């Protein structure tokens, strides 16, 4: 947009945009945010439906990390998408968002790999190699040391790929416009990419070509199951969380991005995006489709403007959409607050994860409803 005679142009964050077959009301994406509010059986309930409906004004919602099978569960009360009850629970969520005037929703599919514990899933975690998770994890019984995962066999790999495809079909049946394959932040697909967690000597280990193979296989299977226009992929180049150390970031991501581009998913979602960083510039050059940028905000940036200026900078440097997380946590009307410059609610960190109930989840106040909409249901305001 250009400047007009009457003043500066409106922020590009609030422009409409297209994503495959979706028309988005803005370029602001609600990033996937783990909140641990599903039932013990992984079924989303009415509280989760209310939470997402409150945030329906986002241009796109990428719903939280959701497991494609039982062994992929990371923590207690993480939602799944591999049983009929879980699919029905997510359908209640997507219906609530549509009723609140929301647009598209994608569901993030995440297998934890070695980031899991038998006390949580009832199963020994699976991983590329038998390299223990080096940190403690929350389980139903409290904090526990990470365990040594079982190295995946070729049959385990094939069945896991099939589980991702089945989960994607379940997500579409639940009313999602698509899914985001999570190949980031130290979880299973990222573990295959990283040298310190992938010590295999077969076709899924060793060379760059072999270590990207599992991610490519998953994305291909999901795209074949529901169509590439319904598939996004999340990556986190150089992000060392959950004990991963890639070892050759500058070699593996150009190869991965090129291989993914050949499959034509509808978007690529880069975590920890720095508009001045060479990785973002390289990925923008290599990626021919929609690029979602997800920056890390300082406490000062979040307090100052919720990340608005950082988002505008990312758009100026080539991102198509901007995913923000923490602002949506505490502000059900985050988009409107950014648009108008209204003050933001403060996050109550003690209620972010590993707790249950509405406190610090659906009880953050919205701005007063504009005159004339006072009779709307609370979740629509």
Phi, psi and omega in degrees: 000152184247164176290148177251174180294339187262003178147183184292155179292154175293156180297138177295341178302333186258009172288149171288159182207159175253143174225101186058238179271004182264141169257114183266140182286340177203174178269009180270123181250134171279114182292155176294130188228110178292127183231355175056044180247008175285168175290170179300337179268009179079013182268123174294137181248192183296328179296317178294322178298318179295319181300310182290323178298324177301330186255023185293347182283352176300145176301320175215137172254126168257106185291158191302162180307127187226133189278137179276350177202171187292321185288344180277359184294135179269301187231167175298149174063028170272136180289155174240174176215042184233008174231156177302323180294322178293319177298317179296321178297316178293328178298323176298323180293309182295325177294321179295320179294316178297319179297332179272007177090012182286161177262231186282149172230133169251154179246126178281127177260119185227124170256125185288339185062233181287350177277076181190172184210142178302330179293338180267310186264343186080009183222152173288130181299153175253149180204168178302321181219163183278060180254118187294150172290126190275004184239174174271154179233148170287131175231173176301337179264004180114194180290134178223148174295149174298155183249167175281119180284163174273130178295132184289134172279171176300323178292321175301317181297313181297319181290327178291319175303315178297325179294322176298316179297318178296319178297322179297318177297321177297322179295317177296320177297332179278358176102006177283148176285339180179188181227154173249119176280122186270105177242050190214173165057031171081011178270188197307309183296321177294327177297325175293327181287334193264134184298323186283343179251349178243101180247023182289157177241010179262201185289354177252014182215166176094266185287163175302314180303321181285321184287337175275352189301316185296314177301316180297319179297318179296311182297319179298314182295320180293318179296322177292330182285320188232357181098135183298334179291352178251011188236128169243166180225136178251132178229158180220072183302126175075005181273114184261083176236161181053032172079009179273144173223105188299317177089329181214054184307317186287346177261322189283326186284322173302321179292318180295314182298318178297315180296321178292321180300327179295337179271347174059044170297160189288335176205160169241135186241110182263125179274151177058046184284127176250116183298339179264358187276147179294331180294317178298316180298319180294316180296321178298321178293323186276335187264120185275348186253202181293131179243121174262127179255132183237096185279161168264124182259138171287163177300325181292318178296317181297317181290325185289311185209015178071008182099009184300311182294322177296319178298317178298322178294319179297319176297319180296330182269002172124352175293151177264324179224157180234124178262126176238148184244298191297327178298322178289334180303312190258358185225099180299335179249043186302319182299315180294323178295319177295320183296321186261352184076018179293151179296153182260147172293149175277139178288139173259095190297336182292347181249011185292310187220161173061029172226166178239165174098175186281338186296130182070018183227292179251005184258008174292133185285146171268165173297155176304139181294140176302153179302133179104351179239020184295340181267002178291150174304147184305319185288345180270341184294000000 
